[in-house]
Amino acid sequence: MIHKKNISGIILAGGKSSRMGTDKGFLSFKGKLFIEHSIDALNPLVSEIIIISDNAAYDAFKLRRIEDEIKDAGPLAGLYSGLKQSKTEYNLVLSCDIPLITSEILTLLIEAVDVNSEVIHIESKNKTMPLIALYRTTCKDKFYGLLKNGERRMQYAANQCQVKTIKLNNENDRFTKNVNTLEELKSIENDC
């Protein structure tokens, strides 16, 4: 397994949160903010955590925060900005709206590293998740080219790289649930 000194954590926290109506990283679940759940899951596995957001309130976490280099271009632009600033070959990438994520799930990505794969992402409930993934920093050049051509789709961008998929078993699917609405937040609170 690759050592944490070769892995950075990148948390994408720059979304508009239009369905939620508020910055999702600052929502609370089980007494902790969503962003803190992401930080806690990443911390044992990475040498540094970078938060991608234009919101200076994230500076309270004393982590490196960078703003999107290409504005208003969605999570792909955030990922590109993070990869460009990364000091390591590998990067565990999470969106900030997955409060149930665990280090154990992320470890599955690290254990799957091989010489060929540039992107290793989770598949949960028959859906691939490009925002619970391990990216090689070298992907940034492809992503920059796509962004310059107006491409914004994360899944499309990931598929331009050498991809490996880690399929979760049914009991682990719940750890990858992303929360976009208050109803979804209530749903995970009721399940736990």
N, C-alpha and C positions, 0 to 999 in steps of 0.2 A: 504494500500500500504506500502511496506517495506521502511524504512527510508534510505536516502542516506548514512548514516554512516555505513550501512551494505552492501554497494555496492562499488566495485572498477570498474574502467574502464580499459580495456586492449585493446590497439591498436596494431594490428599486422602490423609491418612496415618492416619486414625482408625479403620480397620476392626478388627474383632475377630480377623481372620485365623484363623478356626476350622479351616479345612482345612489351613493351613500349620502351625498350632500355635505360631507366633511372629510378632512384628511384622514384616511383609513389608518395610517400608522399611529395615530393618537387615540384610536378607539381602545376601549378597555375590555379585557377578557380575563376572567379569573384573577383579578387584582393586578394585572400587568397590562401595559400598552401593547398593541399588536407589534410595534417595532421591537419591543423588548423580547417578545417571544422569538422573533427572527434572530436577534442578536444572541440570545441564549442558545439557540440551536446551532448557530454558526461558530460561536466562540471556541469550543474545544477542538475545532477542526481546521482553523485558519490562522494565519500569521497576522492578518489585518482585516478589519471590516471597513468598507467604504459605503457610505450612504449617498445615493444619487437623489438629490432633491434641490429645488430652488428655495425651499422653506427653511429659513435660518433657525427656526425653532428646534430642528434636529441637532443643532450644535450642542444642545444640553447633554447629549450622550457622549460627548468628548471623543467622537470618532471622526475620521476624515470625511467631510461632506463635500461633494462636488456637484456642480450644476450641470444640466444638460448642455453639451456643446452645440447641439442642433436643437433649437427650441420647437416646442409644439409638434414633435414628431413621434410621440408615443414611447412605449417601453423599449423599442428597438434602439432609439436614440439614447435612452438612458443606459442600456446595456453597452452600446458603443462607447459612451463617455466613460463608463466604469472600466471597460477593458483597456481603453487608451491610458487610463491613469494607474492601472494595476502594475505592481512590481514583480508579479509571479507568473509562472507559466500557466497555472490552473486557477480557475475562479468558480467558486460556488455561488450561484446566482439565485436570489429569491425575490419575489415581490413581497411587499410588506403586509399583504392581506391574507396570510396563511398562518393564523395564530396557533394551529395545532401541530405545526411542523416540528420534527424532533431531529436531534443529532443522529439518531439511529437511521432514519430515512436518508439523510444526507450522506451518511457513511456508505450506503449502498452505491451511490454515485462514484465516490472515491475508489471503492474496491473494484469498480468496473473499468478503471483507466487501463488503456492499452496503447500501443504505439500508433495506431491509425486514427482512433476516434478524436474528433475535434469538439464534439458536443455529445454529452451523455445526459439524457433527460429521463424523467419519470413518466411512466404511463399508468394512469389510474382511471378505473371505470371506462376503459377503452378510449381514453383521451390522453394524448401526449401533452406534457406540461413544460413548455420551453422556459417558464419562469420558476421551475424547480429543477435546476440543471447545473452541470459542470461544463464550463466553456474553457477552451484553450484561448489564451490571449491572442493568438495568431488569427482568430476569427474576425478581429476588429477591422481588418482591411476589406474583407468581403462585405461586412455590415456597412462600412462607410460608403462603399460603392453603391450598395442598394439604397441607402438613405439619399445619396446624391441624385439617384434616379427616381426618387419619390416613393420608394417601397417602404411600407410601414408594418407589414405583417410579420410578427415574431416567428410563427411556425414556418412560413415560407423562408425567412432568413436562415433559421436554424437548418432547414433542409438543404441549403446551399453548401453546407459543410458535411464532413464525414460524421454521421450520427449513429449513436448506439442508444437503444431504448431499454430501460429497466422497468419491467412490468411488476407492479405491486400486487401482492395477494389481497384478497377481499378484506381481511381484517386490518390491513394498513391503509386502505383507501381513505379512511376518514382523516388521516393526518395531512392530506394534501388539499383539503377543502379550502377554496378561497372564498372570502366573504365580501360580497359587493353590495348587499342591501341590509337594512335593519332586520328584515325577516330572516335572512340567512344567519345573522348574528344571534338572533333569538333561538334559531334552530340548533346551532352548535352549543349554546348555553344549556338548552334543555337536554341535549344528548350526553352532556358531561356530568 
